[in-house]
């Protein structure tokens, strides 16, 4: 009779053992009580049986007749099918990709340079360039250079193709948009930062870099400074490494290459983020004023700087303010027995805050490179801390972990 029957019988016997409250009670009354309880049980069993039968029938029907919605989803866009032309549109290059503020460090090392970072949603990529015979070759060291891997082949030409697709001219869209749409279909206003790391002499590299960016410039795809305002475009070029600050700022009425300023020179505990940002260019740089500070190989943010740095960097000439985390903040010792996985001192945390405050007071975006990559707990701790403290761009090697598409599944922003 199932598991409930013993309970019913037990309840029945409890009732029959109780002293009769009525002088007219008889064995017939006990029999009727038992019969009523049993009938209730049978009625309940019948209802449950009907429900189970219906469930089995529904399950069998689902097995023999696939769900209509699943069928539509599975066959959507199949060539030759009724929806074959429904699944694509002119600007679907980056469909479903949400841009996030991460920088693809040493992007040219990835299996597919540029495209791997875009698929992950990164809004910044990096190309190290070396000048040989008026050509810009891309690689981390000279031993890794090849004739085919150039700035044009890996970045400039692919970006032209992508942006041409994202800005179609057709019956529905007969005129170009102004500004042009960027690489992300989900956020066309998002600019992609192409960080060009000058590896050889900055002053020799400069005119070649300017020349090779002309295809992007002529189509209006570059962010630029017009002498008064900064106009954002689909691509923002930032020069780092041995990029010469003097040549970058020489033209005071037009610029489309911005500087990667030295974050370590912006530490300012007294900076007031609410104070007005100076947009005045620094005093003209003379050879005598730069020779004592740096040469054409000064390194990131330190090549051909003016003697007075108090107002040198602002949004009209610079975009990032960057520094090596390891060199500026120092080493972090993993502590596997703690939940923090780090020994970040109060002094180190204060230095980070002072640097971020100094850069933001100048209107620049903060980026630390050289952050710990292992162990993962330490890496994740530093990432989380930098984001919480206001860093604008996360410099990463592991795109999957940084963009929240890995085993954790949740992003950092």
WOWO-V437177 format. One record per residue. N is the residue number from 1. OMEGA is omega in degrees with one decimal (none if undefined). NEAR is the number of other ideal C-beta (glycine too) atoms within 8 Angstrom. Layout:
N,OMEGA,NEAR
N,OMEGA,NEAR
This chain:
1,-178.7,5
2,-175.0,5
3,-174.8,5
4,-175.3,10
5,178.2,9
6,179.2,7
7,179.2,8
8,-179.8,12
9,-179.6,8
10,178.3,8
11,-179.8,9
12,-179.2,11
13,176.5,8
14,-179.7,8
15,-177.3,8
16,179.7,8
17,-178.4,5
18,178.6,6
19,-178.3,3
20,-179.6,6
21,-177.3,4
22,-179.4,5
23,-178.1,4
24,-178.6,4
25,-177.8,7
26,176.6,6
27,178.9,5
28,178.2,6
29,179.2,8
30,-179.6,9
31,178.9,8
32,177.5,8
33,179.1,11
34,-178.0,9
35,179.1,8
36,-179.6,8
37,-179.4,11
38,-179.6,9
39,176.6,8
40,180.0,9
41,-179.2,12
42,178.7,8
43,179.5,8
44,178.9,9
45,-180.0,11
46,179.3,8
47,179.6,8
48,178.2,8
49,178.2,8
50,179.9,8
51,179.2,8
52,179.6,8
53,178.6,8
54,179.7,8
55,179.5,8
56,179.4,8
57,178.4,8
58,178.7,8
59,178.6,8
60,179.0,8
61,179.9,8
62,-179.5,9
63,-177.8,6
64,-178.2,5
65,-176.5,5
66,179.5,6
67,-176.4,6
68,-178.7,6
69,178.6,6
70,179.5,8
71,178.4,9
72,-178.6,9
73,-177.6,7
74,-175.5,6
75,-175.8,9
76,175.6,9
77,179.8,9
78,-179.5,8
79,179.6,4
80,179.8,4
81,-178.8,8
82,179.3,3
83,-174.9,11
84,-178.2,10
85,-175.5,5
86,-167.4,7
87,-179.3,7
88,174.3,6
89,-171.0,4
90,-173.5,7
91,-174.7,10
92,-179.7,8
93,-176.5,9
94,-178.1,11
95,175.8,7
96,-179.9,5
97,178.3,11
98,-179.6,8
99,178.2,11
100,-176.0,13
101,174.7,9
102,-177.8,16
103,179.8,15
104,-177.8,15
105,-178.2,9
106,-173.2,9
107,-177.4,13
108,176.3,13
109,-174.6,6
110,-176.2,10
111,175.3,3
112,-179.7,6
113,-179.2,14
114,-173.2,12
115,177.1,8
116,179.8,13
117,179.4,14
118,178.4,14
119,178.3,7
120,-179.5,13
121,-178.8,12
122,180.0,16
123,176.9,13
124,176.0,14
125,-173.3,15
126,176.8,12
127,174.4,15
128,-174.8,12
129,178.9,14
130,-177.4,12
131,173.2,12
132,176.4,6
133,176.7,3
134,175.4,4
135,-178.9,8
136,-179.6,13
137,-174.0,14
138,177.8,15
139,-177.3,12
140,178.5,7
141,179.7,6
142,179.9,6
143,-178.2,4
144,-176.6,7
145,174.4,11
146,-178.4,7
147,-173.4,4
148,-177.4,5
149,-176.7,11
150,177.9,10
151,-179.6,14
152,-174.6,9
153,-176.1,9
154,-172.8,12
155,-173.5,14
156,-177.9,12
157,176.7,9
158,179.1,10
159,176.0,15
160,-179.8,12
161,-178.8,8
162,-176.3,11
163,174.4,16
164,177.5,8
165,-179.2,10
166,179.0,16
167,-174.9,10
168,171.9,9
169,-178.4,7
170,-177.4,7
171,-177.7,4
172,-176.4,4
173,-171.3,9
174,-176.9,6
175,179.2,5
176,177.0,6
177,176.1,8
178,1.2,5
179,179.1,10
180,177.1,14
181,179.8,11
182,-173.5,14
183,-176.1,12
184,-178.6,14
185,179.1,11
186,178.7,9
187,-174.9,9
188,-179.1,9
189,-178.5,8
190,178.2,10
191,175.7,12
192,179.9,15
193,172.2,15
194,-179.9,13
195,-179.2,14
196,-177.5,15
197,180.0,11
198,-176.7,15
199,177.4,8
200,-175.7,9
201,-177.6,9
202,-177.7,17
203,175.6,9
204,-178.6,10
205,-169.3,15
206,-175.9,13
207,-180.0,7
208,177.1,12
209,178.9,15
210,-178.0,9
211,-175.4,7
212,176.0,10
213,-175.6,13
214,178.5,8
215,176.5,9
216,-179.4,12
217,-175.2,10
218,178.4,6
219,178.2,9
220,-176.4,9
221,-175.8,12
222,167.5,12
223,-176.9,12
224,174.4,10
225,-174.3,12
226,-177.8,8
227,179.8,6
228,-177.6,3
229,172.2,5
230,-179.7,8
231,-176.4,9
232,176.4,8
233,-179.8,13
234,-179.2,12
235,174.8,15
236,-179.5,13
237,176.4,13
238,-179.1,14
239,-179.4,14
240,-177.3,13
241,-179.5,13
242,179.6,14
243,-175.4,16
244,-178.7,12
245,-177.7,14
246,178.4,10
247,-179.4,10
248,-176.8,14
249,-175.5,13
250,179.1,6
251,-175.4,6
252,-177.9,6
253,177.9,5
254,174.3,8
255,171.4,11
256,170.4,10
257,-176.2,12
258,-171.7,15
259,170.9,15
260,-170.9,16
261,-177.9,16
262,-179.3,12
263,-178.5,16
264,177.9,10
265,-177.4,8
266,179.3,14
267,-174.7,9
268,-179.1,9
269,-175.5,6
270,-178.0,4
271,177.6,11
272,-177.3,6
273,-177.9,7
274,-179.1,3
275,-178.4,7
276,179.4,3
277,178.8,9
278,176.3,7
279,178.6,6
280,177.2,6
281,176.2,6
282,178.4,11
283,-179.9,5
284,-176.7,4
285,177.1,12
286,-179.3,6
287,-177.3,5
288,-176.6,6
289,-178.3,10
290,-175.8,14
291,-177.5,7
292,-177.6,6
293,-177.1,10
294,179.1,9
295,177.8,7
296,178.8,11
297,-176.1,8
298,-178.0,12
299,-172.1,9
300,175.8,11
301,-175.0,16
302,-177.8,9
303,175.9,17
304,178.4,15
305,175.1,15
306,-178.5,12
307,179.9,8
308,-177.0,8
309,-174.3,10
310,179.7,4
311,-173.2,9
312,-169.9,11
313,178.0,12
314,-175.2,14
315,179.4,11
316,-179.2,8
317,-176.7,13
318,178.2,13
319,177.2,11
320,161.4,17
321,-170.7,19
322,174.9,14
323,174.8,14
324,179.0,9
325,-177.6,12
326,-177.0,10
327,-175.6,7
328,-176.5,12
329,178.1,8
330,-179.0,6
331,172.8,4
332,-177.9,10
333,178.1,6
334,176.5,9
335,-173.5,9
336,-178.2,7
337,177.0,3
338,178.8,6
339,-177.3,3
340,179.9,7
341,-177.7,12
342,177.2,11
343,179.4,6
344,-177.4,8
345,176.7,6
346,179.5,5
347,178.6,6
348,178.8,10
349,179.2,11
350,177.9,8
351,177.0,11
352,-179.0,12
353,179.6,9
354,179.4,12
355,178.9,16
356,179.8,12
357,179.5,12
358,-180.0,14
359,-179.5,14
360,177.1,12
361,178.1,12
362,178.1,15
363,-177.0,7
364,-179.7,15
365,-173.8,9
366,177.0,16
367,172.5,14
368,172.0,15
369,-178.2,10
370,176.1,8
371,-179.4,12
372,176.9,9
373,-179.3,6
374,-6.7,6
375,-173.6,8
376,179.7,7
377,178.1,9
378,178.2,13
379,-178.3,14
380,178.7,10
381,-179.5,11
382,178.1,13
383,-177.5,13
384,-179.5,9
385,-178.3,11
386,179.4,12
387,179.8,11
388,-179.4,6
389,174.1,10
390,175.6,8
391,-172.5,11
392,-177.9,7
393,-179.8,14
394,-179.6,12
395,-170.5,11
396,170.3,13
397,-179.7,6
398,-176.5,9
399,-177.7,14
400,-179.8,8
401,-175.0,11
402,-175.5,14
403,174.4,12
404,179.8,10
405,179.2,6
406,-173.2,8
407,179.5,3
408,174.0,6
409,-177.9,6
410,-179.3,4
411,-178.2,6
412,-175.3,9
413,none,5
